[in-house]
Amino acid sequence: MNDSPDPRTCLPAHRQPELRVMPMPADLNPEGNVFGGWIMSMVDIAGAIPAHRRARSRVATVAVNSFAFRQPVSVGDLVSFYAEVVATGRSSVTVDVEVYAERDLENPVVVKVTEARLTYVALDEHGRKQLVPPASPAAPERPAPPSHS
Ligand SMILES: CC(C)(COP(=O)(O)OP(=O)(O)OC[C@H]1O[C@@H](n2cnc3c(N)ncnc32)[C@H](O)[C@@H]1OP(=O)(O)O)[C@@H](O)C(=O)NCCC(=O)NCCS
């Protein structure tokens, strides 16, 4: 009997991924799954996007607060990276990133593969940390979606 929990799920409703990528054979580890460092790199890029948007400036990754690989990623999976700001400090922006793999696109199965929390620091044009501006309704966290008229 297999007692392991069923990892199948759905992509998050009403959210847009920051990145959607299909890993290539060059991204595999010797066991034939996607190399963890590839996923970590993509998570860092995806998390930096809402951090940059929130800080309204360049950002640098200051910490990977947590990172959990829940399921392997295989070549041929379509991998989606969802990222959202969960906290802001004086100069820091903390972002949660959730990663989902869509397997077998003809008979789709969605699996949550990775969860991470990263902290970014807002930087000025000289690369020095600076204050994160107050949240403003005039500068939304995400651009409005295109209208289809
Ligand atoms: C980012 C950098 C400019 C911050 O400068 P610093 O003087 O060390 O900054 P601080 O220690 O005051 O920390 C800045 C903010 O990050 C937060 N922070 C620092 N380390 C943290 C950690 N391990 N976890 C969570 N938050 C952390 C601090 O709490 C602070 O937040 P706040 O301003 O909102 O209160 C500097 O550390 C740096 O250049 N790091 C290298 C960044 C880089 O190259 N990243 C790419 C990955 S290699």
The ligand as a Gaussian input file, in Angstrom:
#p B3LYP/6-31G(d) Opt

LIG

0 1
 C       21.983000      43.661000       0.510000
 C       23.004000      44.505000       1.279000
 C       23.220000      45.833000       0.546000
 C       22.387000      44.816000       2.649000
 O       23.298000      45.655000       3.342000
 P       23.458000      45.539000       4.934000
 O       24.095000      46.783000       5.440000
 O       24.098000      44.245000       5.213000
 O       21.968000      45.569000       5.390000
 P       21.272000      45.179000       6.782000
 O       22.038000      44.242000       7.624000
 O       20.851000      46.470000       7.416000
 O       19.964000      44.430000       6.245000
 C       19.102000      45.080000       5.325000
 C       17.715000      44.495000       5.472000
 O       17.787000      43.105000       5.157000
 C       17.286000      42.348000       6.238000
 N       18.060000      41.126000       6.363000
 C       19.399000      41.020000       6.414000
 N       19.739000      39.723000       6.558000
 C       18.580000      39.028000       6.593000
 C       18.274000      37.654000       6.746000
 N       19.237000      36.720000       6.893000
 N       16.984000      37.280000       6.729000
 C       15.998000      38.201000       6.593000
 N       16.225000      39.531000       6.447000
 C       17.520000      39.928000       6.469000
 C       17.490000      43.229000       7.476000
 O       16.588000      42.860000       8.514000
 C       17.186000      44.586000       6.901000
 O       15.785000      44.739000       6.774000
 P       15.017000      46.150000       7.095000
 O       15.846000      47.267000       6.528000
 O       13.706000      46.020000       6.393000
 O       14.899000      46.229000       8.574000
 C       24.354000      43.778000       1.463000
 O       24.189000      42.767000       2.457000
 C       24.801000      43.148000       0.163000
 O       25.263000      43.845000      -0.741000
 N       24.685000      41.802000       0.072000
 C       25.020000      41.096000      -1.181000
 C       23.740000      41.010000      -2.049000
 C       23.988000      40.159000      -3.277000
 O       24.999000      40.271000      -3.953000
 N       23.027000      39.291000      -3.556000
 C       23.102000      38.404000      -4.689000
 C       23.233000      36.999000      -4.247000
 S       24.902000      36.448000      -4.299000

